[in-house]
Amino acid sequence: MRNSKGSLMRPDPLPYSASRPVVTPLSPSVVYASDTPDALDDQYEGRVHGYTYSREGHPNADVVAKRLDAMEGVSGGVVTSSGMAAVSTVLIGLLKAGDHVIGANQLYGRSLRLMAEDLPRLGIATTLADPSDVKAIEGAIRPETKMILVEVVSNPTLAVADITGLAKLCADSNILLVVDNTFTTPRGFRPFEHGADIVIHSITKLLAGHSDVMLGYAVARDPAINDRMRVFCVTTGMTPSPFDCWLAERGMLSFELRFDRAQETAALLADHLAEMPGIKRVIYPMRVDHPDADRASELLGSSGCNMVSFELSGGRAAANIFTREAEGLNFAPTLGDVGTTLSHPASSSHRALSADDRTALGLSEGFFRVSVGLEEPDALLQVFANAVRTATS
């Protein structure tokens, strides 16, 4: 409809329906109209709930946040435009110049870079230490230490952090314990039940699960911290797109089924690889030969998750052959797809580290991280058998 000057008039509201949609509607609108300035005041001042400008929040993000809140057993989480946006929201949104943060010495590569290069540039001091050794973490604490960031199961060596010991240390020292729960997911581990103060997820990975979404999530036990993170996220423009949130909700509806199937196959793959000539070592939390097997059993129960790491004999040359021969498997620097993906940390997630630093972490040129997907298990095991045989013969 047009007014007398030919400009478009505001469209009428959507037609009334006595029924409701089964699928959450996609709400791509950037702006939301209010009736009066008083009505807008009511929204901004919290007397009524409503949306104003999608950078400040939109319905699809709220749907995803509430689903994850329920999975983690809290409320008030914020959905961000990526997993690293969630990490940044926690670290940069809550810390200030003069503060000190301790990070696990085995973190996702970009998290390590953020701590090593960007936080110091902002005047935030950082130290890396072994999260499986509480004494090492304790030795790194300073009077200005405000936060400790760890992954339950590290990327990519699958070391298991001493969450119980770290939670007690943080509680005694008035330090925030931040847990990146991306690998383990709420299906495998619920950090708040073990003393965490803040939980981070890359929804991009297992939760959405189809390699077509980029989102993150951060939530704190303390509502005041959630408010601070939300303000930082909105101010810096880390708000997610409605379409990604809409796709993520679809993926999350099947998450538990996908996760259970993938971790069952992962356990089979780990045992299969361990018996193969040409494999130097296999790392899987539920195997008795895992360095942190007792701790993994205590924290994760029988949930080994879907990640398997292994070291191939023959270095980079064998690695190149292996990825070419792994028929039907994608070699890609990510995880959580419905299909199995292969990641080579030395050439992707940890390529920014020096060769010596990678060696110290056990990341040789033959080291691979596998995100196990939903393939038929016997067929997947055969693909690995053929590829390893060809690469190491």
Salt bridges, closest charged atoms under 4 A:
ASP42 OD1 - ARG47 NE 2.75
GLU45 OE1 - ARG47 NH1 2.78
ASP62 OD2 - HIS49 NE2 3.99
GLU72 OE2 - HIS201 NE2 2.63
ASP99 OD1 - LYS96 NZ 3.20
ASP99 OD1 - LYS146 NZ 3.49
GLU117 OE1 - ARG113 NH2 3.30
ASP118 OD2 - ARG113 NH1 2.64
ASP118 OD1 - ARG121 NH2 3.18
GLU138 OE1 - LYS135 NZ 3.85
GLU144 OE2 - ARG142 NH1 3.75
ASP172 OD2 - LYS168 NZ 2.87
GLU193 OE2 - ARG190 NE 2.73
ASP212 OD2 - ARG250 NH2 3.23
GLU249 OE2 - ARG67 NH2 3.39
GLU256 OE1 - ARG187 NH1 3.36
ASP260 OD2 - ARG187 NH2 2.60
ASP271 OD1 - ARG287 NH1 2.61
ASP289 OD2 - ARG287 NH2 2.93
ASP292 OD1 - ARG295 NH1 3.47
GLU311 OE1 - ARG281 NE 2.84
GLU365 OE1 - ARG316 NE 2.69
GLU365 OE1 - HIS344 NE2 3.76
